[in-house]
Amino acid sequence: MKEEHNTYDIYYDEKADFLEVFFGEPSKSIADEIEEGIFIRRDEKTNEVKSIGILSFGKRASILKEILKRVNMNLPLEINLASFGN
């Protein structure tokens, strides 16, 4: 069963080429680098995924869908990956 959230925020820093997708309300979280340049933040108490961060996003934008699937998350929108220089 996929986790559902009422709010989503997406932050992209063009200079740093860093994308972060936030799920739900902010809470105290712990970040893990699941592979080089890809970070997952989870709530300290519930272990719920709170955000996914990707460094060098423009070079590997297509990985976002794979990571979302891997952590059993879903976004109710499409992201135009071509706009990130993919």
N, CA, C and O atoms as a Maestro MAE file, in Angstrom:
{
 s_m_m2io_version
 :::
 2.0.0
}

f_m_ct {
 s_m_title
 :::
 protein
 m_atom[344] {
  # First column is atom index #
  i_m_mmod_type
  r_m_x_coord
  r_m_y_coord
  r_m_z_coord
  i_m_residue_number
  s_m_chain_name
  s_m_pdb_residue_name
  s_m_pdb_atom_name
  i_m_atomic_number
  :::
  1 25 0.840 -1.175 0.000 1 A "MET " " N  " 7
  2 3 0.000 0.000 0.000 1 A "MET " " CA " 6
  3 2 0.884 1.237 0.000 1 A "MET " " C  " 6
  4 15 1.829 1.325 0.784 1 A "MET " " O  " 8
  5 25 0.581 2.201 -0.881 2 A "LYS " " N  " 7
  6 3 1.374 3.410 -0.980 2 A "LYS " " CA " 6
  7 2 0.966 4.396 0.087 2 A "LYS " " C  " 6
  8 15 -0.209 4.526 0.430 2 A "LYS " " O  " 8
  9 25 1.982 5.100 0.614 3 A "GLU " " N  " 7
  10 3 1.706 6.142 1.591 3 A "GLU " " CA " 6
  11 2 1.077 7.325 0.871 3 A "GLU " " C  " 6
  12 15 1.511 7.681 -0.224 3 A "GLU " " O  " 8
  13 25 0.067 7.936 1.465 4 A "GLU " " N  " 7
  14 3 -0.599 9.090 0.884 4 A "GLU " " CA " 6
  15 2 -0.345 10.306 1.757 4 A "GLU " " C  " 6
  16 15 -0.365 10.212 2.984 4 A "GLU " " O  " 8
  17 25 -0.108 11.438 1.130 5 A "HIS " " N  " 7
  18 3 0.138 12.687 1.835 5 A "HIS " " CA " 6
  19 2 -0.762 13.758 1.265 5 A "HIS " " C  " 6
  20 15 -1.099 13.732 0.081 5 A "HIS " " O  " 8
  21 25 -1.156 14.709 2.112 6 A "ASN " " N  " 7
  22 3 -2.009 15.794 1.662 6 A "ASN " " CA " 6
  23 2 -1.219 16.936 1.056 6 A "ASN " " C  " 6
  24 15 -1.762 17.692 0.251 6 A "ASN " " O  " 8
  25 25 0.045 17.086 1.417 7 A "THR " " N  " 7
  26 3 0.839 18.192 0.901 7 A "THR " " CA " 6
  27 2 2.149 17.699 0.311 7 A "THR " " C  " 6
  28 15 2.749 16.735 0.788 7 A "THR " " O  " 8
  29 25 2.579 18.393 -0.747 8 A "TYR " " N  " 7
  30 3 3.829 18.116 -1.417 8 A "TYR " " CA " 6
  31 2 4.479 19.461 -1.712 8 A "TYR " " C  " 6
  32 15 3.800 20.409 -2.106 8 A "TYR " " O  " 8
  33 25 5.762 19.544 -1.526 9 A "ASP " " N  " 7
  34 3 6.510 20.729 -1.912 9 A "ASP " " CA " 6
  35 2 7.719 20.260 -2.695 9 A "ASP " " C  " 6
  36 15 8.323 19.236 -2.376 9 A "ASP " " O  " 8
  37 25 8.064 21.018 -3.724 10 A "ILE " " N  " 7
  38 3 9.239 20.694 -4.524 10 A "ILE " " CA " 6
  39 2 10.143 21.919 -4.533 10 A "ILE " " C  " 6
  40 15 9.706 23.029 -4.837 10 A "ILE " " O  " 8
  41 25 11.407 21.698 -4.195 11 A "TYR " " N  " 7
  42 3 12.402 22.760 -4.174 11 A "TYR " " CA " 6
  43 2 13.509 22.379 -5.145 11 A "TYR " " C  " 6
  44 15 14.010 21.255 -5.111 11 A "TYR " " O  " 8
  45 25 13.894 23.321 -6.020 12 A "TYR " " N  " 7
  46 3 15.006 23.067 -6.931 12 A "TYR " " CA " 6
  47 2 15.954 24.252 -6.881 12 A "TYR " " C  " 6
  48 15 15.546 25.392 -7.108 12 A "TYR " " O  " 8
  49 25 17.220 23.983 -6.584 13 A "ASP " " N  " 7
  50 3 18.265 24.991 -6.577 13 A "ASP " " CA " 6
  51 2 19.052 24.814 -7.871 13 A "ASP " " C  " 6
  52 15 19.824 23.867 -8.021 13 A "ASP " " O  " 8
  53 25 18.841 25.745 -8.806 14 A "GLU " " N  " 7
  54 3 19.451 25.613 -10.128 14 A "GLU " " CA " 6
  55 2 20.982 25.696 -10.066 14 A "GLU " " C  " 6
  56 15 21.668 24.945 -10.761 14 A "GLU " " O  " 8
  57 25 21.517 26.593 -9.249 15 A "LYS " " N  " 7
  58 3 22.978 26.723 -9.153 15 A "LYS " " CA " 6
  59 2 23.616 25.453 -8.606 15 A "LYS " " C  " 6
  60 15 24.635 24.998 -9.125 15 A "LYS " " O  " 8
  61 25 23.035 24.887 -7.579 16 A "ALA " " N  " 7
  62 3 23.575 23.666 -6.977 16 A "ALA " " CA " 6
  63 2 23.097 22.409 -7.694 16 A "ALA " " C  " 6
  64 15 23.605 21.316 -7.441 16 A "ALA " " O  " 8
  65 25 22.115 22.561 -8.593 17 A "ASP " " N  " 7
  66 3 21.492 21.431 -9.300 17 A "ASP " " CA " 6
  67 2 21.024 20.374 -8.295 17 A "ASP " " C  " 6
  68 15 21.342 19.190 -8.405 17 A "ASP " " O  " 8
  69 25 20.257 20.853 -7.312 18 A "PHE " " N  " 7
  70 3 19.745 19.990 -6.243 18 A "PHE " " CA " 6
  71 2 18.221 20.087 -6.207 18 A "PHE " " C  " 6
  72 15 17.663 21.181 -6.128 18 A "PHE " " O  " 8
  73 25 17.559 18.943 -6.266 19 A "LEU " " N  " 7
  74 3 16.103 18.877 -6.176 19 A "LEU " " CA " 6
  75 2 15.730 18.164 -4.891 19 A "LEU " " C  " 6
  76 15 16.324 17.144 -4.540 19 A "LEU " " O  " 8
  77 25 14.735 18.711 -4.185 20 A "GLU " " N  " 7
  78 3 14.214 18.022 -3.001 20 A "GLU " " CA " 6
  79 2 12.699 18.060 -3.055 20 A "GLU " " C  " 6
  80 15 12.097 19.112 -3.270 20 A "GLU " " O  " 8
  81 25 12.092 16.899 -2.855 21 A "VAL " " N  " 7
  82 3 10.641 16.751 -2.818 21 A "VAL " " CA " 6
  83 2 10.258 16.440 -1.383 21 A "VAL " " C  " 6
  84 15 10.752 15.481 -0.790 21 A "VAL " " O  " 8
  85 25 9.366 17.266 -0.824 22 A "PHE " " N  " 7
  86 3 8.928 17.118 0.565 22 A "PHE " " CA " 6
  87 2 7.527 16.522 0.607 22 A "PHE " " C  " 6
  88 15 6.679 16.867 -0.216 22 A "PHE " " O  " 8
  89 25 7.282 15.634 1.557 23 A "PHE " " N  " 7
  90 3 5.988 14.974 1.717 23 A "PHE " " CA " 6
  91 2 5.399 15.301 3.080 23 A "PHE " " C  " 6
  92 15 6.071 15.142 4.099 23 A "PHE " " O  " 8
  93 25 4.146 15.757 3.112 24 A "GLY " " N  " 7
  94 3 3.459 15.988 4.374 24 A "GLY " " CA " 6
  95 2 4.030 17.147 5.163 24 A "GLY " " C  " 6
  96 15 4.804 17.952 4.644 24 A "GLY " " O  " 8
  97 25 3.646 17.219 6.399 25 A "GLU " " N  " 7
  98 3 4.071 18.286 7.293 25 A "GLU " " CA " 6
  99 2 5.500 18.024 7.778 25 A "GLU " " C  " 6
  100 15 5.875 16.878 8.026 25 A "GLU " " O  " 8
  101 25 6.293 19.092 7.911 26 A "PRO " " N  " 7
  102 3 7.667 18.918 8.401 26 A "PRO " " CA " 6
  103 2 7.694 18.313 9.811 26 A "PRO " " C  " 6
  104 15 6.808 18.564 10.627 26 A "PRO " " O  " 8
  105 25 8.712 17.528 10.069 27 A "SER " " N  " 7
  106 3 8.913 16.956 11.400 27 A "SER " " CA " 6
  107 2 10.398 16.709 11.585 27 A "SER " " C  " 6
  108 15 11.166 16.780 10.626 27 A "SER " " O  " 8
  109 25 10.801 16.423 12.796 28 A "LYS " " N  " 7
  110 3 12.194 16.127 13.077 28 A "LYS " " CA " 6
  111 2 12.557 14.838 12.346 28 A "LYS " " C  " 6
  112 15 11.923 13.800 12.539 28 A "LYS " " O  " 8
  113 25 13.588 14.920 11.502 29 A "SER " " N  " 7
  114 3 13.910 13.802 10.615 29 A "SER " " CA " 6
  115 2 15.377 13.428 10.670 29 A "SER " " C  " 6
  116 15 16.226 14.184 11.142 29 A "SER " " O  " 8
  117 25 15.641 12.237 10.171 30 A "ILE " " N  " 7
  118 3 16.994 11.712 10.017 30 A "ILE " " CA " 6
  119 2 17.211 11.467 8.528 30 A "ILE " " C  " 6
  120 15 16.352 10.890 7.861 30 A "ILE " " O  " 8
  121 25 18.365 11.907 7.999 31 A "ALA " " N  " 7
  122 3 18.666 11.723 6.578 31 A "ALA " " CA " 6
  123 2 19.657 10.589 6.379 31 A "ALA " " C  " 6
  124 15 20.609 10.434 7.144 31 A "ALA " " O  " 8
  125 25 19.418 9.803 5.344 32 A "ASP " " N  " 7
  126 3 20.329 8.736 4.945 32 A "ASP " " CA " 6
  127 2 20.653 8.925 3.473 32 A "ASP " " C  " 6
  128 15 19.771 9.247 2.677 32 A "ASP " " O  " 8
  129 25 21.910 8.728 3.108 33 A "GLU " " N  " 7
  130 3 22.299 8.747 1.702 33 A "GLU " " CA " 6
  131 2 22.160 7.313 1.201 33 A "GLU " " C  " 6
  132 15 22.981 6.455 1.526 33 A "GLU " " O  " 8
  133 25 21.113 7.054 0.404 34 A "ILE " " N  " 7
  134 3 20.830 5.681 -0.021 34 A "ILE " " CA " 6
  135 2 21.724 5.233 -1.171 34 A "ILE " " C  " 6
  136 15 21.955 4.038 -1.358 34 A "ILE " " O  " 8
  137 25 22.222 6.188 -1.930 35 A "GLU " " N  " 7
  138 3 23.282 5.964 -2.902 35 A "GLU " " CA " 6
  139 2 23.900 7.324 -3.154 35 A "GLU " " C  " 6
  140 15 23.350 8.338 -2.723 35 A "GLU " " O  " 8
  141 25 25.014 7.371 -3.833 36 A "GLU " " N  " 7
  142 3 25.763 8.613 -3.950 36 A "GLU " " CA " 6
  143 2 24.885 9.754 -4.472 36 A "GLU " " C  " 6
  144 15 24.345 9.685 -5.577 36 A "GLU " " O  " 8
  145 25 24.754 10.805 -3.654 37 A "GLY " " N  " 7
  146 3 24.012 11.990 -4.044 37 A "GLY " " CA " 6
  147 2 22.507 11.896 -3.930 37 A "GLY " " C  " 6
  148 15 21.806 12.805 -4.373 37 A "GLY " " O  " 8
  149 25 21.982 10.816 -3.346 38 A "ILE " " N  " 7
  150 3 20.527 10.654 -3.182 38 A "ILE " " CA " 6
  151 2 20.232 10.451 -1.702 38 A "ILE " " C  " 6
  152 15 20.729 9.521 -1.068 38 A "ILE " " O  " 8
  153 25 19.413 11.348 -1.175 39 A "PHE " " N  " 7
  154 3 19.140 11.382 0.254 39 A "PHE " " CA " 6
  155 2 17.662 11.166 0.536 39 A "PHE " " C  " 6
  156 15 16.802 11.711 -0.156 39 A "PHE " " O  " 8
  157 25 17.375 10.373 1.550 40 A "ILE " " N  " 7
  158 3 16.014 10.151 2.016 40 A "ILE " " CA " 6
  159 2 15.957 10.628 3.465 40 A "ILE " " C  " 6
  160 15 16.767 10.215 4.295 40 A "ILE " " O  " 8
  161 25 14.996 11.500 3.761 41 A "ARG " " N  " 7
  162 3 14.768 11.922 5.145 41 A "ARG " " CA " 6
  163 2 13.533 11.204 5.654 41 A "ARG " " C  " 6
  164 15 12.500 11.159 4.986 41 A "ARG " " O  " 8
  165 25 13.659 10.637 6.858 42 A "ARG " " N  " 7
  166 3 12.543 9.926 7.485 42 A "ARG " " CA " 6
  167 2 12.278 10.519 8.856 42 A "ARG " " C  " 6
  168 15 13.197 10.943 9.556 42 A "ARG " " O  " 8
  169 25 10.991 10.542 9.232 43 A "ASP " " N  " 7
  170 3 10.594 11.021 10.546 43 A "ASP " " CA " 6
  171 2 11.280 10.167 11.605 43 A "ASP " " C  " 6
  172 15 11.298 8.940 11.510 43 A "ASP " " O  " 8
  173 25 11.845 10.828 12.619 44 A "GLU " " N  " 7
  174 3 12.566 10.101 13.679 44 A "GLU " " CA " 6
  175 2 11.698 9.098 14.412 44 A "GLU " " C  " 6
  176 15 12.177 8.027 14.781 44 A "GLU " " O  " 8
  177 25 10.428 9.421 14.630 45 A "LYS " " N  " 7
  178 3 9.551 8.555 15.425 45 A "LYS " " CA " 6
  179 2 8.801 7.530 14.585 45 A "LYS " " C  " 6
  180 15 8.702 6.366 14.972 45 A "LYS " " O  " 8
  181 25 8.268 7.954 13.431 46 A "THR " " N  " 7
  182 3 7.396 7.068 12.654 46 A "THR " " CA " 6
  183 2 8.096 6.362 11.499 46 A "THR " " C  " 6
  184 15 7.558 5.406 10.941 46 A "THR " " O  " 8
  185 25 9.308 6.832 11.131 47 A "ASN " " N  " 7
  186 3 10.054 6.315 9.991 47 A "ASN " " CA " 6
  187 2 9.395 6.652 8.648 47 A "ASN " " C  " 6
  188 15 9.800 6.124 7.612 47 A "ASN " " O  " 8
  189 25 8.399 7.512 8.658 48 A "GLU " " N  " 7
  190 3 7.708 7.947 7.441 48 A "GLU " " CA " 6
  191 2 8.650 8.789 6.578 48 A "GLU " " C  " 6
  192 15 9.372 9.636 7.104 48 A "GLU " " O  " 8
  193 25 8.653 8.567 5.263 49 A "VAL " " N  " 7
  194 3 9.480 9.353 4.350 49 A "VAL " " CA " 6
  195 2 8.979 10.790 4.349 49 A "VAL " " C  " 6
  196 15 7.799 11.045 4.109 49 A "VAL " " O  " 8
  197 25 9.888 11.732 4.621 50 A "LYS " " N  " 7
  198 3 9.543 13.155 4.658 50 A "LYS " " CA " 6
  199 2 10.083 13.906 3.453 50 A "LYS " " C  " 6
  200 15 9.506 14.916 3.051 50 A "LYS " " O  " 8
  201 25 11.189 13.432 2.861 51 A "SER " " N  " 7
  202 3 11.698 14.077 1.649 51 A "SER " " CA " 6
  203 2 12.691 13.177 0.935 51 A "SER " " C  " 6
  204 15 13.278 12.261 1.510 51 A "SER " " O  " 8
  205 25 12.849 13.485 -0.352 52 A "ILE " " N  " 7
  206 3 13.844 12.846 -1.205 52 A "ILE " " CA " 6
  207 2 14.665 13.969 -1.814 52 A "ILE " " C  " 6
  208 15 14.105 14.892 -2.406 52 A "ILE " " O  " 8
  209 25 15.985 13.904 -1.677 53 A "GLY " " N  " 7
  210 3 16.868 14.911 -2.253 53 A "GLY " " CA " 6
  211 2 17.824 14.277 -3.234 53 A "GLY " " C  " 6
  212 15 18.358 13.196 -2.984 53 A "GLY " " O  " 8
  213 25 18.047 14.965 -4.383 54 A "ILE " " N  " 7
  214 3 18.918 14.421 -5.421 54 A "ILE " " CA " 6
  215 2 19.897 15.504 -5.877 54 A "ILE " " C  " 6
  216 15 19.490 16.544 -6.395 54 A "ILE " " O  " 8
  217 25 21.196 15.246 -5.677 55 A "LEU " " N  " 7
  218 3 22.248 16.120 -6.192 55 A "LEU " " CA " 6
  219 2 22.484 15.820 -7.671 55 A "LEU " " C  " 6
  220 15 22.223 14.706 -8.123 55 A "LEU " " O  " 8
  221 25 22.970 16.792 -8.421 56 A "SER " " N  " 7
  222 3 23.213 16.652 -9.873 56 A "SER " " CA " 6
  223 2 21.946 16.187 -10.573 56 A "SER " " C  " 6
  224 15 21.984 15.319 -11.445 56 A "SER " " O  " 8
  225 25 20.826 16.777 -10.179 57 A "PHE " " N  " 7
  226 3 19.534 16.330 -10.682 57 A "PHE " " CA " 6
  227 2 19.414 16.472 -12.201 57 A "PHE " " C  " 6
  228 15 18.835 15.602 -12.852 57 A "PHE " " O  " 8
  229 25 19.947 17.546 -12.774 58 A "GLY " " N  " 7
  230 3 19.833 17.756 -14.216 58 A "GLY " " CA " 6
  231 2 20.442 16.642 -15.042 58 A "GLY " " C  " 6
  232 15 19.982 16.361 -16.149 58 A "GLY " " O  " 8
  233 25 21.476 16.004 -14.508 59 A "LYS " " N  " 7
  234 3 22.160 14.929 -15.230 59 A "LYS " " CA " 6
  235 2 21.466 13.585 -15.066 59 A "LYS " " C  " 6
  236 15 21.709 12.658 -15.839 59 A "LYS " " O  " 8
  237 25 20.599 13.477 -14.059 60 A "ARG " " N  " 7
  238 3 19.958 12.174 -13.811 60 A "ARG " " CA " 6
  239 2 18.523 12.341 -13.315 60 A "ARG " " C  " 6
  240 15 18.094 11.663 -12.381 60 A "ARG " " O  " 8
  241 25 17.795 13.245 -13.947 61 A "ALA " " N  " 7
  242 3 16.425 13.559 -13.533 61 A "ALA " " CA " 6
  243 2 15.515 12.333 -13.577 61 A "ALA " " C  " 6
  244 15 14.600 12.213 -12.763 61 A "ALA " " O  " 8
  245 25 15.753 11.439 -14.501 62 A "SER " " N  " 7
  246 3 14.879 10.272 -14.648 62 A "SER " " CA " 6
  247 2 14.919 9.352 -13.431 62 A "SER " " C  " 6
  248 15 14.039 8.505 -13.277 62 A "SER " " O  " 8
  249 25 15.918 9.499 -12.565 63 A "ILE " " N  " 7
  250 3 16.031 8.628 -11.391 63 A "ILE " " CA " 6
  251 2 14.930 8.916 -10.361 63 A "ILE " " C  " 6
  252 15 14.644 8.069 -9.515 63 A "ILE " " O  " 8
  253 25 14.313 10.099 -10.424 64 A "LEU " " N  " 7
  254 3 13.288 10.449 -9.437 64 A "LEU " " CA " 6
  255 2 12.161 9.418 -9.409 64 A "LEU " " C  " 6
  256 15 11.757 8.979 -8.332 64 A "LEU " " O  " 8
  257 25 11.652 9.027 -10.570 65 A "LYS " " N  " 7
  258 3 10.565 8.039 -10.601 65 A "LYS " " CA " 6
  259 2 10.997 6.714 -9.967 65 A "LYS " " C  " 6
  260 15 10.223 6.089 -9.242 65 A "LYS " " O  " 8
  261 25 12.220 6.293 -10.240 66 A "GLU " " N  " 7
  262 3 12.738 5.040 -9.666 66 A "GLU " " CA " 6
  263 2 12.816 5.129 -8.140 66 A "GLU " " C  " 6
  264 15 12.424 4.197 -7.438 66 A "GLU " " O  " 8
  265 25 13.323 6.253 -7.634 67 A "ILE " " N  " 7
  266 3 13.455 6.426 -6.183 67 A "ILE " " CA " 6
  267 2 12.085 6.472 -5.524 67 A "ILE " " C  " 6
  268 15 11.884 5.866 -4.472 67 A "ILE " " O  " 8
  269 25 11.137 7.187 -6.132 68 A "LEU " " N  " 7
  270 3 9.773 7.236 -5.585 68 A "LEU " " CA " 6
  271 2 9.188 5.833 -5.475 68 A "LEU " " C  " 6
  272 15 8.582 5.481 -4.462 68 A "LEU " " O  " 8
  273 25 9.371 5.049 -6.508 69 A "LYS " " N  " 7
  274 3 8.860 3.675 -6.499 69 A "LYS " " CA " 6
  275 2 9.551 2.852 -5.420 69 A "LYS " " C  " 6
  276 15 8.908 2.077 -4.712 69 A "LYS " " O  " 8
  277 25 10.862 3.024 -5.300 70 A "ARG " " N  " 7
  278 3 11.658 2.263 -4.330 70 A "ARG " " CA " 6
  279 2 11.218 2.514 -2.887 70 A "ARG " " C  " 6
  280 15 11.243 1.599 -2.064 70 A "ARG " " O  " 8
  281 25 10.815 3.756 -2.576 71 A "VAL " " N  " 7
  282 3 10.393 4.083 -1.209 71 A "VAL " " CA " 6
  283 2 8.872 4.077 -1.078 71 A "VAL " " C  " 6
  284 15 8.326 4.548 -0.081 71 A "VAL " " O  " 8
  285 25 8.192 3.538 -2.096 72 A "ASN " " N  " 7
  286 3 6.741 3.364 -2.071 72 A "ASN " " CA " 6
  287 2 5.991 4.690 -1.920 72 A "ASN " " C  " 6
  288 15 5.035 4.794 -1.151 72 A "ASN " " O  " 8
  289 25 6.447 5.708 -2.673 73 A "MET " " N  " 7
  290 3 5.824 7.024 -2.644 73 A "MET " " CA " 6
  291 2 5.258 7.329 -4.015 73 A "MET " " C  " 6
  292 15 5.598 6.681 -5.004 73 A "MET " " O  " 8
  293 25 4.385 8.330 -4.060 74 A "ASN " " N  " 7
  294 3 3.734 8.721 -5.299 74 A "ASN " " CA " 6
  295 2 3.548 10.225 -5.296 74 A "ASN " " C  " 6
  296 15 3.287 10.817 -4.248 74 A "ASN " " O  " 8
  297 25 3.679 10.854 -6.463 75 A "LEU " " N  " 7
  298 3 3.378 12.278 -6.614 75 A "LEU " " CA " 6
  299 2 2.175 12.416 -7.534 75 A "LEU " " C  " 6
  300 15 2.094 11.721 -8.547 75 A "LEU " " O  " 8
  301 25 1.241 13.296 -7.202 76 A "PRO " " N  " 7
  302 3 0.050 13.461 -8.033 76 A "PRO " " CA " 6
  303 2 0.281 14.433 -9.183 76 A "PRO " " C  " 6
  304 15 -0.606 15.222 -9.509 76 A "PRO " " O  " 8
  305 25 1.468 14.389 -9.807 77 A "LEU " " N  " 7
  306 3 1.769 15.304 -10.895 77 A "LEU " " CA " 6
  307 2 2.872 14.725 -11.746 77 A "LEU " " C  " 6
  308 15 3.556 13.778 -11.356 77 A "LEU " " O  " 8
  309 25 3.031 15.311 -12.917 78 A "GLU " " N  " 7
  310 3 4.122 14.933 -13.802 78 A "GLU " " CA " 6
  311 2 5.148 16.049 -13.784 78 A "GLU " " C  " 6
  312 15 4.779 17.223 -13.745 78 A "GLU " " O  " 8
  313 25 6.419 15.711 -13.810 79 A "ILE " " N  " 7
  314 3 7.486 16.690 -13.857 79 A "ILE " " CA " 6
  315 2 8.112 16.616 -15.242 79 A "ILE " " C  " 6
  316 15 8.498 15.542 -15.703 79 A "ILE " " O  " 8
  317 25 8.210 17.771 -15.903 80 A "ASN " " N  " 7
  318 3 8.828 17.825 -17.222 80 A "ASN " " CA " 6
  319 2 10.331 17.737 -17.055 80 A "ASN " " C  " 6
  320 15 10.990 18.742 -16.789 80 A "ASN " " O  " 8
  321 25 10.871 16.556 -17.208 81 A "LEU " " N  " 7
  322 3 12.289 16.325 -16.967 81 A "LEU " " CA " 6
  323 2 13.162 17.031 -17.984 81 A "LEU " " C  " 6
  324 15 14.325 17.307 -17.690 81 A "LEU " " O  " 8
  325 25 12.650 17.336 -19.175 82 A "ALA " " N  " 7
  326 3 13.433 18.014 -20.183 82 A "ALA " " CA " 6
  327 2 13.861 19.402 -19.730 82 A "ALA " " C  " 6
  328 15 14.894 19.903 -20.173 82 A "ALA " " O  " 8
  329 25 13.090 20.024 -18.863 83 A "SER " " N  " 7
  330 3 13.419 21.360 -18.390 83 A "SER " " CA " 6
  331 2 14.607 21.368 -17.436 83 A "SER " " C  " 6
  332 15 15.096 22.440 -17.076 83 A "SER " " O  " 8
  333 25 15.080 20.202 -17.021 84 A "PHE " " N  " 7
  334 3 16.224 20.096 -16.117 84 A "PHE " " CA " 6
  335 2 17.499 19.745 -16.858 84 A "PHE " " C  " 6
  336 15 18.492 19.366 -16.237 84 A "PHE " " O  " 8
  337 25 17.485 19.864 -18.165 85 A "GLY " " N  " 7
  338 3 18.700 19.612 -18.933 85 A "GLY " " CA " 6
  339 2 19.059 18.159 -19.077 85 A "GLY " " C  " 6
  340 15 20.219 17.816 -19.303 85 A "GLY " " O  " 8
  341 25 18.053 17.289 -18.945 86 A "ASN " " N  " 7
  342 3 18.282 15.848 -19.016 86 A "ASN " " CA " 6
  343 2 18.706 15.403 -20.397 86 A "ASN " " C  " 6
  344 15 18.937 14.214 -20.618 86 A "ASN " " O  " 8
  :::
 }
 m_bond[343] {
  # First column is bond index #
  i_m_from
  i_m_to
  i_m_order
  :::
  1 1 2 1
  2 2 3 1
  3 3 4 2
  4 3 5 1
  5 5 6 1
  6 6 7 1
  7 7 8 2
  8 7 9 1
  9 9 10 1
  10 10 11 1
  11 11 12 2
  12 11 13 1
  13 13 14 1
  14 14 15 1
  15 15 16 2
  16 15 17 1
  17 17 18 1
  18 18 19 1
  19 19 20 2
  20 19 21 1
  21 21 22 1
  22 22 23 1
  23 23 24 2
  24 23 25 1
  25 25 26 1
  26 26 27 1
  27 27 28 2
  28 27 29 1
  29 29 30 1
  30 30 31 1
  31 31 32 2
  32 31 33 1
  33 33 34 1
  34 34 35 1
  35 35 36 2
  36 35 37 1
  37 37 38 1
  38 38 39 1
  39 39 40 2
  40 39 41 1
  41 41 42 1
  42 42 43 1
  43 43 44 2
  44 43 45 1
  45 45 46 1
  46 46 47 1
  47 47 48 2
  48 47 49 1
  49 49 50 1
  50 50 51 1
  51 51 52 2
  52 51 53 1
  53 53 54 1
  54 54 55 1
  55 55 56 2
  56 55 57 1
  57 57 58 1
  58 58 59 1
  59 59 60 2
  60 59 61 1
  61 61 62 1
  62 62 63 1
  63 63 64 2
  64 63 65 1
  65 65 66 1
  66 66 67 1
  67 67 68 2
  68 67 69 1
  69 69 70 1
  70 70 71 1
  71 71 72 2
  72 71 73 1
  73 73 74 1
  74 74 75 1
  75 75 76 2
  76 75 77 1
  77 77 78 1
  78 78 79 1
  79 79 80 2
  80 79 81 1
  81 81 82 1
  82 82 83 1
  83 83 84 2
  84 83 85 1
  85 85 86 1
  86 86 87 1
  87 87 88 2
  88 87 89 1
  89 89 90 1
  90 90 91 1
  91 91 92 2
  92 91 93 1
  93 93 94 1
  94 94 95 1
  95 95 96 2
  96 95 97 1
  97 97 98 1
  98 98 99 1
  99 99 100 2
  100 99 101 1
  101 101 102 1
  102 102 103 1
  103 103 104 2
  104 103 105 1
  105 105 106 1
  106 106 107 1
  107 107 108 2
  108 107 109 1
  109 109 110 1
  110 110 111 1
  111 111 112 2
  112 111 113 1
  113 113 114 1
  114 114 115 1
  115 115 116 2
  116 115 117 1
  117 117 118 1
  118 118 119 1
  119 119 120 2
  120 119 121 1
  121 121 122 1
  122 122 123 1
  123 123 124 2
  124 123 125 1
  125 125 126 1
  126 126 127 1
  127 127 128 2
  128 127 129 1
  129 129 130 1
  130 130 131 1
  131 131 132 2
  132 131 133 1
  133 133 134 1
  134 134 135 1
  135 135 136 2
  136 135 137 1
  137 137 138 1
  138 138 139 1
  139 139 140 2
  140 139 141 1
  141 141 142 1
  142 142 143 1
  143 143 144 2
  144 143 145 1
  145 145 146 1
  146 146 147 1
  147 147 148 2
  148 147 149 1
  149 149 150 1
  150 150 151 1
  151 151 152 2
  152 151 153 1
  153 153 154 1
  154 154 155 1
  155 155 156 2
  156 155 157 1
  157 157 158 1
  158 158 159 1
  159 159 160 2
  160 159 161 1
  161 161 162 1
  162 162 163 1
  163 163 164 2
  164 163 165 1
  165 165 166 1
  166 166 167 1
  167 167 168 2
  168 167 169 1
  169 169 170 1
  170 170 171 1
  171 171 172 2
  172 171 173 1
  173 173 174 1
  174 174 175 1
  175 175 176 2
  176 175 177 1
  177 177 178 1
  178 178 179 1
  179 179 180 2
  180 179 181 1
  181 181 182 1
  182 182 183 1
  183 183 184 2
  184 183 185 1
  185 185 186 1
  186 186 187 1
  187 187 188 2
  188 187 189 1
  189 189 190 1
  190 190 191 1
  191 191 192 2
  192 191 193 1
  193 193 194 1
  194 194 195 1
  195 195 196 2
  196 195 197 1
  197 197 198 1
  198 198 199 1
  199 199 200 2
  200 199 201 1
  201 201 202 1
  202 202 203 1
  203 203 204 2
  204 203 205 1
  205 205 206 1
  206 206 207 1
  207 207 208 2
  208 207 209 1
  209 209 210 1
  210 210 211 1
  211 211 212 2
  212 211 213 1
  213 213 214 1
  214 214 215 1
  215 215 216 2
  216 215 217 1
  217 217 218 1
  218 218 219 1
  219 219 220 2
  220 219 221 1
  221 221 222 1
  222 222 223 1
  223 223 224 2
  224 223 225 1
  225 225 226 1
  226 226 227 1
  227 227 228 2
  228 227 229 1
  229 229 230 1
  230 230 231 1
  231 231 232 2
  232 231 233 1
  233 233 234 1
  234 234 235 1
  235 235 236 2
  236 235 237 1
  237 237 238 1
  238 238 239 1
  239 239 240 2
  240 239 241 1
  241 241 242 1
  242 242 243 1
  243 243 244 2
  244 243 245 1
  245 245 246 1
  246 246 247 1
  247 247 248 2
  248 247 249 1
  249 249 250 1
  250 250 251 1
  251 251 252 2
  252 251 253 1
  253 253 254 1
  254 254 255 1
  255 255 256 2
  256 255 257 1
  257 257 258 1
  258 258 259 1
  259 259 260 2
  260 259 261 1
  261 261 262 1
  262 262 263 1
  263 263 264 2
  264 263 265 1
  265 265 266 1
  266 266 267 1
  267 267 268 2
  268 267 269 1
  269 269 270 1
  270 270 271 1
  271 271 272 2
  272 271 273 1
  273 273 274 1
  274 274 275 1
  275 275 276 2
  276 275 277 1
  277 277 278 1
  278 278 279 1
  279 279 280 2
  280 279 281 1
  281 281 282 1
  282 282 283 1
  283 283 284 2
  284 283 285 1
  285 285 286 1
  286 286 287 1
  287 287 288 2
  288 287 289 1
  289 289 290 1
  290 290 291 1
  291 291 292 2
  292 291 293 1
  293 293 294 1
  294 294 295 1
  295 295 296 2
  296 295 297 1
  297 297 298 1
  298 298 299 1
  299 299 300 2
  300 299 301 1
  301 301 302 1
  302 302 303 1
  303 303 304 2
  304 303 305 1
  305 305 306 1
  306 306 307 1
  307 307 308 2
  308 307 309 1
  309 309 310 1
  310 310 311 1
  311 311 312 2
  312 311 313 1
  313 313 314 1
  314 314 315 1
  315 315 316 2
  316 315 317 1
  317 317 318 1
  318 318 319 1
  319 319 320 2
  320 319 321 1
  321 321 322 1
  322 322 323 1
  323 323 324 2
  324 323 325 1
  325 325 326 1
  326 326 327 1
  327 327 328 2
  328 327 329 1
  329 329 330 1
  330 330 331 1
  331 331 332 2
  332 331 333 1
  333 333 334 1
  334 334 335 1
  335 335 336 2
  336 335 337 1
  337 337 338 1
  338 338 339 1
  339 339 340 2
  340 339 341 1
  341 341 342 1
  342 342 343 1
  343 343 344 2
  :::
 }
}
